[in-house]
Amino acid sequence: MYQATIDLTDCKYLMELHERIKKGLNLEDGYGRNWSAFWDEINRNIKCGFITVKGSETVSKELESSVEKMHEILERNKQSWAHSDCPFDYEFVD
């Protein structure tokens, strides 16, 4: 089972957030650094897995809506794989 951690502790900028996603999920350099690319990566490549997101409460105010978007995408992926033999799940911890 795939497991990964995305650490957003004290993240201040959107591109920094996507760099942390890239690092945490061990994505290739071709990662598009946008929400469509994030959806594509997790929906295509992470069905049987668990992602932990750390530090979301410490991001800059400007990134709060981005953290919300990340949560929405992770939840959509969870629902997408809910009835498979190998489901996906995630958690936000602070």
SULNOR-V765058 format. One record per backbone hydrogen bond with DSSP energy under -0.5 kcal/mol. NH is the residue of the N-H (numbers start at 1). CO is the residue of the C=O. E is the energy in kcal/mol with one decimal. If there is no record, write none. Layout:
BEGIN
((NH CO E) (NH CO E))
END
This chain:
BEGIN
((2 48 -2.3) (4 50 -2.0) (5 24 -0.6) (6 52 -3.0) (7 5 -0.6) (8 6 -0.7) (8 54 -3.4) (11 8 -2.4) (17 13 -2.3) (18 14 -2.2) (19 15 -2.0) (20 16 -2.1) (21 17 -2.0) (22 18 -2.6) (23 19 -2.5) (24 20 -3.0) (25 21 -2.6) (26 23 -0.8) (27 22 -2.7) (31 28 -2.0) (38 34 -2.1) (39 35 -2.3) (40 36 -2.5) (41 37 -2.5) (42 38 -2.4) (43 39 -2.8) (44 40 -2.0) (45 41 -2.2) (46 42 -1.7) (49 47 -1.1) (49 87 -0.7) (50 2 -2.2) (51 89 -1.7) (52 4 -2.6) (53 91 -2.9) (54 6 -2.9) (54 52 -0.6) (55 93 -1.2) (58 55 -1.8) (59 56 -0.8) (60 11 -2.2) (63 60 -1.8) (64 61 -1.4) (67 63 -2.4) (68 64 -1.9) (69 65 -2.1) (70 66 -2.5) (71 67 -2.4) (72 68 -2.4) (73 69 -2.3) (74 70 -2.6) (75 71 -2.5) (76 72 -2.3) (77 73 -2.3) (78 74 -2.3) (79 75 -2.5) (80 76 -2.1) (81 77 -1.7) (82 79 -0.8) (84 81 -1.8) (89 49 -2.0) (91 51 -1.9) (93 53 -2.7) (93 91 -0.5))
END
